[in-house]
């Protein structure tokens, strides 16, 4: 059986695989929702998970006014169920940020070993 540092590294690699799978799943689900409901975001930004795009997306999701502000009045995006999608996207972004922090903490721990 693995002991000492090797056991720590093996456990860290297991955690890393778990976090990477979760991050991929969350990124795909977020991308799908943005493509379906808020695709105008990509008129301004290449990727949704860049610092500026993520900051703008979070700011817009926190607003409680009718439509997502990035949406044009002539938008062809889906407009039904927008409030529940706003909540779902907020949750997905929170999960995305949490996993990014966990990956960073795990990486720092592995470098310290």
Residue pairs with C-beta under 8 A, 6 or more apart in sequence:
1 7
2 10
5 113
8 113
9 110
9 113
12 106
12 109
12 110
12 113
15 106
16 103
16 106
19 99
19 102
19 103
19 106
20 103
22 95
22 99
23 96
23 99
23 100
23 103
26 92
26 95
26 96
26 99
27 49
27 96
29 92
30 48
30 49
30 89
30 92
30 93
30 96
31 48
33 85
33 88
33 89
33 92
34 41
34 42
34 48
34 57
34 89
36 77
36 78
37 68
37 77
37 78
37 82
37 85
37 89
38 57
38 68
38 70
38 71
38 77
38 89
39 77
40 70
40 71
40 72
40 75
40 77
41 48
41 53
41 56
41 57
41 70
42 48
44 53
44 56
44 70
45 52
45 53
45 56
47 53
48 54
48 57
49 96
54 93
56 70
57 89
57 93
58 90
58 93
60 68
60 69
60 70
61 68
61 86
61 89
61 90
61 93
62 90
63 69
67 79
67 82
68 82
68 86
71 77
71 79
